[in-house]
């Protein structure tokens, strides 16, 4: 009887150890009083998902082929669900992201607001799964959700701005900690962060330059290119 109790106790300890290691959200890092995540690998993971979703949406919009989009929705939802319900370190996109930025110094951010942002992603993904994959339909709703997902992913990957994390601060009273670029902390901006009048004028001038290009070169640039080596002709 004592042996059975000892083995059972060992089972509880081992099970609790491994469950705690596998099913957790965020990493415990010295010098931080809350669980954190590496913002660099999160941005890399967002970039990977953005490319996947952008190609799939382009296929659906340009060629009216929704097959890749349906696969992408399932992949996106699976990846985000692993992040939230199991552990971010086991999400495939973040594993790839960790490998890509493995030589960069980690930038730690609070895990709590990231979880909130990814829960929003799960909600959007579930709606897309039902409407696009299960019901096999498309509508302005699915189009709008696709656009929202692309914006969320692009802002995270390109600018390091987590829109879902911004919403976290609006929903919860407790302030988010350890935000990317320390944007959670109220402080004066450095001189290099300010935009002066010359830069504004240059930006406006560049916009005018683009408009001028369209006006002057549109009739030339709309001409379709010809096959330089005649490859397509040989395939006909």
C-alpha positions, -999 to 999 in steps of 0.1 A, spaced: 0 0 0 29 23 9 46 16 -25 14 24 -44 12 58 -26 48 65 -32 45 57 -69 13 78 -71 31 107 -54 60 105 -79 35 104 -108 18 136 -95 51 153 -91 64 143 -125 31 151 -142 29 185 -126 65 193 -136 60 184 -173 25 200 -175 39 231 -159 68 232 -184 46 225 -215 13 243 -207 24 278 -197 22 313 -212 54 333 -213 89 328 -200 103 336 -166 134 358 -171 156 373 -145 150 410 -139 113 408 -150 85 404 -124 60 390 -149 61 363 -176 76 378 -209 80 369 -245 106 378 -271 92 405 -293 117 398 -320 105 363 -327 69 374 -324 75 400 -352 92 373 -373 63 350 -367 38 377 -377 58 383 -408 56 346 -418 18 346 -412 14 378 -431 31 365 -462 10 333 -461 -23 352 -456 -13 379 -482 -6 353 -509 -38 334 -501 -60 365 -501 -44 377 -534 -52 343 -549 -88 346 -537 -92 382 -549 -73 381 -581 -80 345 -594 -111 337 -575 -94 306 -560 -101 301 -524 -84 268 -518 -51 283 -505 -71 308 -483 -90 279 -467 -58 261 -459 -43 294 -446 -72 300 -423 -68 265 -407 -30 270 -404 -35 305 -389 -61 293 -364 -40 263 -354 -9 283 -348 -26 310 -328 -45 284 -307 -12 266 -298 1 300 -286 -28 307 -263 -39 272 -251 -6 253 -249 26 275 -251 38 302 -275 72 284 -277 56 255 -294 37 275 -321 53 266 -355 55 302 -367 72 313 -335 96 284 -337 106 295 -372 107 331 -359 130 321 -331 154 304 -355 154 334 -379 163 359 -352 184 336 -331 215 359 -334 196 390 -323 195 402 -287 160 394 -273 136 422 -266 113 411 -238 77 422 -237 49 414 -213 31 382 -221 -3 392 -208 -12 418 -234 1 394 -262 -23 367 -250 -52 392 -252 -42 402 -287 -39 365 -298 -73 357 -283 -87 384 -307 -69 365 -335 -86 333 -324 -120 349 -325 -114 363 -360 -100 329 -371 -130 310 -358 -154 333 -377 -134 328 -409 -133 290 -403 -171 288 -400 -179 312 -429 -151 304 -453 -142 268 -447 -173 251 -431 -201 270 -448 -178 275 -479 -190 311 -485 -175 345 -491 -190 378 -483 -181 414 -472 -177 399 -436 -150 375 -446 -133 402 -467 -133 427 -438 -119 401 -414 -91 392 -439 -83 429 -441 -82 433 -403 -60 402 -399 -36 416 -426 -34 450 -408 -28 434 -374 0 412 -388 16 439 -409 17 464 -381 33 438 -358 58 427 -383 67 460 -399 64 485 -371 64 464 -339 30 479 -331 6 453 -315 -29 467 -321 -44 440 -299 -21 451 -271 -34 487 -275 -69 474 -271 -58 455 -239 -50 488 -223 -85 501 -231 -103 470 -218 -83 464 -186 -75 489 -159 -41 475 -151 -15 490 -174 4 468 -198 40 462 -188 72 459 -209 57 470 -243 78 470 -275 99 501 -277 89 510 -241 58 527 -254 39 519 -222 62 542 -202 54 579 -203 86 597 -212 99 624 -234 109 615 -270 145 617 -281 154 644 -306 159 618 -333 122 608 -330 109 643 -340 98 652 -375 107 687 -386 92 709 -413 118 700 -440 110 663 -436 72 670 -439 79 690 -471 100 662 -485 72 637 -478 46 659 -494 70 664 -524 74 627 -527 37 622 -529 35 648 -556 63 630 -574 43 598 -574 12 616 -587 34 632 -615 47 597 -624 12 584 -628 1 613 -649 32 613 -672 40 576 -675 7 559 -672 2 554 -710 36 538 -712 36 517 -681 2 501 -687 16 483 -718 20 446 -710 57 434 -711 68 410 -739 85 377 -733 122 385 -737 133 349 -744 101 337 -760 96 311 -733 58 314 -732 56 311 -770 74 278 -769 50 265 -743 19 272 -765 
